[in-house]
Amino acid sequence: MFNTVKKSALIVSLAVATFAAMPAVAEKPAISKIDIKTNFDAAQNSNALVLYPEIETDLALSIASRVETSEDADDPTIRIEITKISLDGDTMLPDSAEFNELEGLVIFEDNNNEIPSQTFPVMVAAYSADTIVPEGYVLMAPDREDFYQGLLSTFADTVADLLPDETNSKVSR
């Protein structure tokens, strides 16, 4: 199954349509902190953290490689709550540790109010090529060797793409 999934298409769903019309060339703000936490409720019965104990760190590093970072604590921050890791909707992953869905809530905050704070969900999934793509999903051709890294990379790319534009979204004072 996992080998089949590796060869499958990556599908990214962005649940907030307002971010779809962002300019192609936009200056993104420097980020002072990337904080990632897993937030699985008890009903999910998930074993993902047992199988992937470093997923928070790995995702933070992946995002940090895609955004400008800053040592200035006054610069904006990104908080992410990973809310679901599953294989075809099942949060109890098999012993093979396969998963094909990663969901999270991204919270962009600027304590200086120079850029409006924003919250948006990010959902990344991989399905076999013969699966019907759900409405609203964008099909991406697979080009990554490692499936785990592929899901994290696509999640990080989406977060970086959806960060607000620093020059066009400053709040008037």
C-alpha positions in Angstrom: 0.0 0.0 0.0 2.7 2.5 1.0 4.6 1.9 -2.2 1.4 2.5 -4.2 0.8 5.7 -2.2 4.4 6.8 -2.9 3.6 6.7 -6.6 0.3 8.4 -6.1 -0.6 12.1 -6.8 -0.3 14.6 -4.0 -3.5 16.6 -3.5 -3.6 19.8 -1.6 -6.8 21.3 -0.3 -6.9 24.9 0.9 -10.1 25.5 2.7 -9.9 29.3 2.6 -10.7 30.6 -0.9 -9.8 34.2 0.0 -6.1 33.3 -0.2 -6.2 31.9 -3.7 -5.9 35.2 -5.4 -2.6 36.3 -3.8 -0.1 38.0 -6.1 2.6 35.8 -7.6 5.4 38.0 -6.4 4.8 39.2 -2.9 7.2 40.2 -0.2 6.5 38.0 2.8 7.3 39.2 6.4 10.2 37.8 8.4 9.0 35.2 10.9 10.4 35.3 14.5 9.0 32.1 15.7 7.5 28.9 14.3 5.6 26.9 17.0 4.0 23.6 16.1 1.9 21.5 18.4 -0.1 18.3 17.8 -3.7 18.7 18.9 -5.5 15.3 18.7 -8.6 15.0 20.7 -9.2 11.7 22.6 -11.8 10.6 20.2 -9.3 10.3 17.4 -7.5 7.4 19.0 -4.3 8.3 17.1 -0.9 6.6 17.4 0.8 9.1 15.0 3.0 10.6 17.7 4.3 7.2 18.7 5.2 6.5 15.1 6.4 10.0 14.2 7.7 11.6 17.5 9.7 14.2 15.6 6.9 15.4 13.3 6.6 18.8 15.0 10.3 19.5 14.7 10.5 18.2 11.1 7.5 20.4 10.0 9.0 23.5 11.8 12.3 23.0 10.0 10.6 22.5 6.7 8.6 25.7 7.1 11.7 27.6 8.3 13.5 26.6 5.1 10.7 28.3 3.1 10.2 31.6 4.9 12.5 34.4 5.9 13.3 34.0 9.6 14.2 36.7 12.1 15.8 37.0 15.6 13.6 40.0 16.3 10.9 39.0 18.8 8.7 41.8 17.5 8.4 40.2 14.1 5.3 38.0 13.3 5.0 34.4 14.4 3.4 31.3 13.0 1.6 28.8 15.2 0.4 25.5 13.8 -1.8 23.0 15.5 -1.6 19.6 13.7 -5.1 18.3 14.1 -5.1 15.1 12.1 -2.7 12.5 10.7 -4.5 9.6 9.1 -4.5 6.9 6.5 -7.6 7.2 4.4 -9.4 8.9 7.4 -8.3 6.3 10.0 -6.2 8.0 12.7 -5.0 4.6 14.1 -2.1 4.1 11.8 -0.9 0.6 10.9 2.4 -0.9 12.1 3.9 0.0 8.7 3.3 3.7 9.8 1.6 4.6 6.5 -0.4 7.8 6.4 -1.7 9.9 3.5 -3.5 12.8 5.2 -2.1 15.6 7.2 -4.3 18.5 8.5 -3.5 21.5 10.6 -4.6 25.0 11.6 -2.2 27.8 10.9 -2.3 30.9 13.0 -0.3 33.9 11.7 0.1 36.6 14.4 1.7 40.0 14.3 1.7 41.6 17.8 2.6 45.0 16.3 -0.6 44.9 14.2 1.4 46.0 11.1 0.0 42.9 9.3 -3.4 41.6 10.2 -3.4 38.3 12.1 -4.9 35.4 10.1 -6.0 31.8 10.7 -6.4 29.3 7.9 -6.6 25.5 7.7 -4.2 23.4 5.6 -5.0 19.9 4.5 -2.6 17.8 2.5 -3.5 14.3 1.2 -2.2 11.7 -1.2 -4.5 9.4 -3.0 -3.8 6.8 -5.7 -4.1 7.9 -9.3 -7.4 6.1 -9.8 -9.1 7.9 -6.8 -11.7 10.5 -7.6 -10.3 13.8 -6.5 -12.7 15.6 -4.1 -14.1 18.9 -5.2 -11.9 21.9 -4.2 -8.6 19.8 -4.2 -5.7 20.7 -6.5 -3.9 17.7 -8.0 -0.1 17.8 -7.8 2.1 15.3 -9.7 4.3 13.3 -7.3 8.0 14.2 -7.6 9.3 13.4 -4.1 11.2 10.2 -3.1 10.2 10.1 0.5 6.4 10.2 1.2 6.7 11.6 4.7 8.9 14.4 3.5 6.6 14.9 0.6 3.6 15.6 2.8 5.6 17.8 5.1 7.1 19.7 2.2 3.7 20.3 0.6 2.3 21.4 3.9 5.2 23.8 4.4 4.9 25.1 0.8 1.3 25.9 1.4 1.9 27.7 4.7 4.7 29.8 3.1 2.4 30.6 0.1 -0.5 31.6 2.2 1.4 34.0 4.5 0.1 37.5 4.1 2.0 40.0 1.9 4.0 42.4 4.0 3.8 45.4 1.7 0.1 45.2 0.7 -1.6 44.2 4.0 -0.2 46.7 6.5 -2.9 48.2 8.7 -3.2 52.0 8.5 -2.5 53.7 11.8 
